[in-house]
Amino acid sequence: MSTTRKTHLVHLAGELFAEKGFRATTVREIADAAGILSGSLYHHFDSKESIGEAILSEFLTDVLAGYRDVDADDPRAAIEKVVRASTATLGRHRAALTMLQRDWNYFSAQPRFAYLREAMHEIEQVWITLLERGKRDGQFRPDLDAKLTYRLLRDVLWMPTSWRQGEGGWQPEEVVDGFLRLLFDGITARNGSTTRN
């Protein structure tokens, strides 16, 4: 099987996993979507889990590459870079993200997917390190709960990937800019510009 054909099969499987859930999708359904016999898949993947691993490991490798490239000297600039890198990566890996969200309990309980917990822990630590450093440097509020803030921001950051294409008419860059404005500037009017009815 050519690399292109194998990539196509992984893509088809990812779409099915995202639509139906990993556990609910059968190898036969993947083969049917690809127009091949089920047995043909087993020449290149020893199981459905191998296909899932190909999807998830590529996603997390891509995510972590963006995180590991961050310079923590300026926490605010670093967080902006992480947000922009994450958004671009999530856009490329919508199926993988949906798989994690829908079937995390299953994946996290399987020994062959142990790397998922390690990767998610590394991602969390990058955020917490940047938030804590920002607190120490006086860039962020001293009463900020770094772990809670990370969890809230992560979930908000992941949410737009579930929006229908073009929903709201916003381009990805506009969504990122809006997220960063909300994160760093909030929604409270400043300098006495609040209007009262």
Secondary structure, 3 states (H helix, E strand, C coil): CCHHHHHHHHHHHHHHHHHHCCCCCCHHHHHHHHCCCHHHHCCCCCCHHHHHHHHHHHHHHHHHHHHHCCCCCCHHHHHHHHHHHHHHHHHHCHHHHHHHHHHHHHHHHCHHHHHHHHHHHHHHHHHHHHHHHHHHHCCCCCCCCHHHHHHHHHHHHHHHHHCCCCHHHCCHHHHHHHHHHHHHHCCCCCCCCCCCC
